[in-house]
Structures are given as structure tokens and as C-alpha cells.
Amino acid sequence: MKFKSILGIVLVVVLVGIAVFSIIKKDVAKDEPKVEVIESSGGNDGGGIQIGKKAPDFKLQDLNGKEVSLSDFKGKKVMINFWATWCPPCKAETPHMVKYYDEKAKAANMEILSVNAMSTESNSANVGKFVEEYKMKYPVVIDPRGEVLSQYEVLNFPTSFFVNTDGIIQQKTNIVTEAQLEDIIKSLD
């Protein structure tokens, strides 16, 4: 008799736990930033992200909730940088990107689109702190569920894709220095 009572109590606790989790999950989902993966015309042919193919367009929200898409930078050279606040190589790379952006990006007709991998972060407040600490003036957008990371087949951080003015991916790198960044930007046709 005791076994059945204990089993009944455990079952009730599990069901209540599932119900509470479902309610919390729905509330969190309401507050998540909007993500839109946009199919690119002339994009990749199912073979994944490839050098020489059109960069898939996407739309994410920045830290203020404003929607930003890759296509907003049509006609510019773009570095799409995927990163996370907990990533030591990202911390090492960011000052190089900031310096290049502040001093040379405008003259090079270049934009940095910084995509934070929010799905890997332990605390969403860390992103704003990181952006402020490193004085990142270029667009920073949030990928809350890793959909764009998945679309771009990002497996480690940092990963950057360099897109020419026609929207074609010309290079993929991991951590870069300011000199490497300058050389890559110059090489984009």
C-alpha cells in the first residue's frame, strides 16, 4: 500500500512539474526576439554554406529590438561575425574588429554584422555588457535560438563570413587580427 501511495505522489509531482515548465516556457517564448530566416534568391543549392555562393539573408533584432537584416547592407562588403561573450578567442578578436571598424570600415565600404549566439549564453545581460565594454559601434544582433547559426553551419566561435558587394561569400575564417581583417576586406571583389 505504501508503494502505491509513494508512486502516486511522485506521479503528481512530475505532472505538476511538467505543467509549470510548460507555462514558464510559453512566457519566455513570448519575450524572445523575432528571428526570420529569409530564403535567398540564387542562394545555396542545398549543399550548405559555400565560398562562391550567395550569402543567405536573415533578419534578427539588435539590442534595442530593431530588426536588422543582411540585405540592409546590399552594395557593401560585409563581415558576418558569429560570437559569444564566454568565448576567449572572441574576446581576443573583438578589439581588432572595433579598431578596424572605427578607423577604416567606412573608407572600405565595409560593414561588420555581429551575430551573438544567444542560445549559448548563460545570461542575456552579458551581451549588452560585452558590447559596452568593447565599445562595439557596429550592428550587433541576437540569434536567440541559434537558427541563423544553424543556417550558416557555425560549429565554433568566432566564425566569420566575408561577403562581397554582390552578396557572395568569398571567405570564411575563425579568429582574425586587424591586419588579417584589412587584407581580407581588400581582397573582396
C-alpha positions in Angstrom: 0.0 0.0 0.0 2.8 2.4 0.8 4.5 1.8 -2.6 1.3 2.8 -4.4 1.0 6.0 -2.3 4.6 7.0 -3.0 4.2 6.2 -6.7 1.0 8.3 -6.8 2.8 11.3 -5.1 5.8 11.0 -7.4 3.4 11.0 -10.4 1.6 14.1 -9.2 4.8 15.9 -8.6 6.1 15.0 -12.1 2.8 16.2 -13.7 2.8 19.5 -11.8 6.5 20.0 -12.8 5.7 19.5 -16.4 2.7 21.9 -16.2 4.8 24.6 -14.5 7.6 24.1 -17.1 5.2 24.5 -19.9 3.8 27.7 -18.5 7.3 29.2 -18.0 8.4 28.1 -21.5 5.4 29.9 -23.0 6.1 33.1 -21.1 9.8 33.0 -22.1 8.8 32.4 -25.8 6.6 35.5 -25.8 9.6 37.7 -24.9 12.1 36.2 -27.3 13.3 38.5 -30.1 11.9 37.8 -33.5 14.0 35.7 -35.9 13.3 35.4 -39.6 15.4 33.2 -41.8 14.9 34.6 -45.3 15.3 32.4 -48.3 17.8 34.0 -50.7 17.1 34.0 -54.4 20.1 32.5 -56.1 21.3 31.2 -52.8 22.8 27.9 -51.8 21.7 24.8 -53.6 21.2 22.6 -50.6 24.9 21.9 -50.4 25.3 24.1 -47.3 27.2 27.3 -46.9 29.9 27.5 -49.6 32.5 30.0 -50.8 31.3 31.5 -54.1 27.6 31.1 -53.3 25.2 33.9 -52.3 25.1 34.5 -48.5 21.6 33.5 -47.2 19.7 36.5 -45.9 18.3 36.7 -42.4 16.6 39.2 -40.1 17.4 39.5 -36.4 16.8 42.1 -33.7 19.5 44.3 -32.3 19.8 45.0 -28.6 17.2 47.7 -28.9 14.7 45.5 -30.6 15.2 47.0 -34.1 15.1 44.5 -36.9 18.3 44.2 -39.0 18.8 42.0 -42.0 21.9 41.1 -44.0 20.2 42.6 -47.1 20.2 46.0 -45.4 23.9 46.2 -46.3 23.4 45.4 -50.0 26.2 47.0 -52.0 28.7 46.9 -49.1 31.4 44.4 -48.2 30.1 42.6 -45.0 31.8 40.6 -42.3 29.2 38.4 -40.6 30.8 37.6 -37.3 29.3 34.9 -35.1 30.4 35.1 -31.4 29.6 34.6 -27.8 30.5 36.5 -24.6 32.1 33.5 -22.9 34.4 32.7 -25.8 38.1 33.6 -25.2 39.0 33.9 -28.9 36.0 36.2 -29.4 37.3 38.4 -26.6 40.8 38.5 -28.3 39.3 39.2 -31.8 36.8 41.9 -30.9 39.3 44.8 -30.2 40.8 44.2 -33.7 37.3 44.4 -35.3 36.4 47.5 -33.2 39.6 49.3 -34.2 39.2 48.4 -37.9 35.6 49.5 -37.9 36.3 52.8 -36.2 39.2 53.7 -38.4 38.9 52.1 -41.8 35.5 50.4 -42.5 33.7 53.5 -43.9 36.5 54.2 -46.4 36.5 50.5 -47.4 32.7 50.4 -48.0 32.6 47.7 -45.3 30.2 46.8 -42.5 30.5 44.4 -39.7 27.3 42.5 -38.7 27.9 40.9 -35.4 25.6 37.9 -34.6 25.6 36.9 -30.9 24.8 33.2 -30.3 22.3 33.9 -27.5 21.3 30.2 -27.4 24.8 29.6 -25.9 24.8 32.4 -23.3 24.2 31.8 -19.6 22.8 35.3 -19.1 21.4 37.6 -21.8 22.6 40.7 -19.9 26.2 39.6 -20.6 25.7 40.6 -24.3 25.0 44.3 -23.5 27.8 44.4 -21.0 30.2 42.9 -23.6 29.1 45.4 -26.3 29.6 48.3 -23.9 32.9 47.0 -22.5 34.4 46.6 -26.0 32.8 49.8 -27.4 31.3 47.9 -30.3 29.7 50.6 -32.6 28.8 48.2 -35.5 25.4 46.4 -35.6 25.1 43.7 -33.0 22.1 41.3 -33.4 20.8 38.5 -31.3 20.2 34.9 -32.6 18.1 33.7 -29.7 17.5 30.1 -30.7 20.6 29.5 -32.9 18.6 29.4 -36.2 21.0 31.6 -38.1 23.9 29.8 -36.6 22.4 26.6 -37.9 21.7 28.2 -41.3 25.3 29.3 -41.6 26.6 25.9 -40.2 28.6 27.6 -37.5 30.3 25.0 -35.3 32.7 27.1 -33.2 33.3 30.7 -32.2 34.3 33.1 -33.5 33.4 32.3 -37.1 33.2 35.0 -39.7 31.9 35.0 -43.3 33.1 37.7 -45.7 30.6 38.8 -48.3 31.4 41.0 -51.3 29.3 43.8 -52.6 27.3 41.4 -54.7 26.3 39.3 -51.6 28.7 36.4 -52.5 30.6 34.6 -49.7 34.2 35.0 -50.5 35.9 33.8 -47.4 35.3 32.1 -44.0 37.6 32.4 -41.1 37.9 32.0 -37.4 39.8 34.5 -35.2 41.3 37.4 -37.2 43.8 40.2 -36.3 43.3 43.7 -37.6 46.0 43.2 -40.3 44.3 40.0 -41.5 40.9 41.7 -41.5 42.3 44.6 -43.6 43.8 42.1 -46.1 40.6 40.1 -46.4 38.5 43.2 -46.9 40.9 44.4 -49.6 40.7 41.1 -51.4 36.9 41.1 -51.6 35.9 41.9 -55.2 
